[in-house]
Amino acid sequence: MPMLYGEGGEKAFLRLQEEIMKQSDDQTIFAWTNKRAPEYSLGGLLATTPAHFEDSQDIIAYQQWEPTPPYAMTNRGLRIDLPLHDIMQGRRGRDFIALLRCGVSQDIKGQTGYKFLAICLTRLSLFDNRSCHL
């Protein structure tokens, strides 16, 4: 990835994540949290700073048994196919959760389990398929 003089840290980090997505379909790149964001604030699927990954060390990719469609950045944003589940009518319209192919291994009463991760999405427009990460 070439350095771009004067680009700034946030844009460089977003560009790094885009380059990673070109090389890998590992969805752990979407498994981050912004602890400083106000509750119900909207954001994108990509982190704006490496600090958002500080609690992501235990996240592991899910074993994929079948091929998945590739995802890519387009002129309208990130294009990705994820299983969606309708959860309720939210504050801004209909809300969904998108299931990621990653999770956290956990030990429950001596048995190893797996907790899948999901992203909460809200529809931005009734006229197209744009959504935004909550």
N, C-alpha and C positions, 0 to 999 in steps of 0.2 A: 504494500500500500504506500503510495508516494506521500511525502509530507507536503502540505499546502501552507505556505507562509502566510501568517495572519489569519488563519482559519478560526482559531479559538478552540478551547478544550471541548465544549459541548458539541460543536459541529464535527470535530475530529472523532469524538467518541461515537457519535451516531454513524459516521461514515465507516468506522471500524466494525460496528455491529452489522452494517449492510454488507461489508466484505466477508465477514464470517458467515452470513446467511448464504452468500454465493457459493461457499465451499462446503457447507454442512446443513443437514436438515434437522439438527439437534434443537429441539424446542425449549431446552433449558435456557436459551437466550432470552426468552420471554418471562422467566420465573424470577422476578425481582420485585422489591417493594420500595416505595418512597415513604419513609416514616415521617417526613416533614410535611407531606402534602395534607391539606385539610380533608376531612372526611367528605366523601362524595365529589371530590374534585376530578375533573376529566384529564386524561393524559393519553399518550400514545403507547404502543406496544413495546417500543424500544426505550431503554433507560437513557437518561440524559447525563449520568455521571456513574463512574465505577462504584461509588459509595452505595448505590441502590442494590448492589449484589452482595453487600456485607453479610447478610444472613442466608446466602444461597449455597453455602459449602456442602450441605447435606443433600442437595437435589441431584437426582440421577435420571438419566434418560430412560424411557420405557423401551423395552425390547420390541422392535417392530417386526411383526411376522408377515406383513403384507406391504407392498409399496404404497407410498403416500404421494399425493400430488405435490410438486415442488412449489415453494413460495418465493415471491420476488417483490422487489420494490417497483412500482409503476408510477406514472405521472399523477395518479390519484391516491397513492399511498401503498401500504403493504397489502399484497394479495396473498391470502392464505386460506386453505380449507381446513376447518376445525369442526368437530361435532358440536352442535349448539343445542342447548336446552333452555326453553322458555321458563323463566323463573317467576316473573310477575310484572304487573304494570308499575313501572318505577316513577320517580319524580319527574323525569324528562321524557317519558314515553315507555315503550316496552323494553325490558331488560332481559339479558340472556347471560348464561355462562358458557364459555367456550372451553372444552376440555383439552388440556395439553398432553402430549405424549411424554410426560415426565412426572416425577413425584418424589416423595421422601420416604425412605425406608424407616420403619419404626418397630420397636419391640413392645408388644402388648401382652402382658402376663406370660412372658417367656416365649411367645410365638412371634416370629418376624412377620410383619405386615407391610403393606405398601399404601401410602396415602397419595392419591392422585391430586394433581394441581389443576386449577381452572382459573380463567380470567373472567371477571365480570365485565360485560359489555352493555352499552346503551346505544340505541339507534339514534343517529343524528338527524336522519331525514326519512320521511315516509316514502320518498320518491326514488330512492336508490338504496344500495346495500351498505352505505357507509356506517361504520360503528366506531365507537371510541372506548378505550380502556378506562375503567373507573378506578 
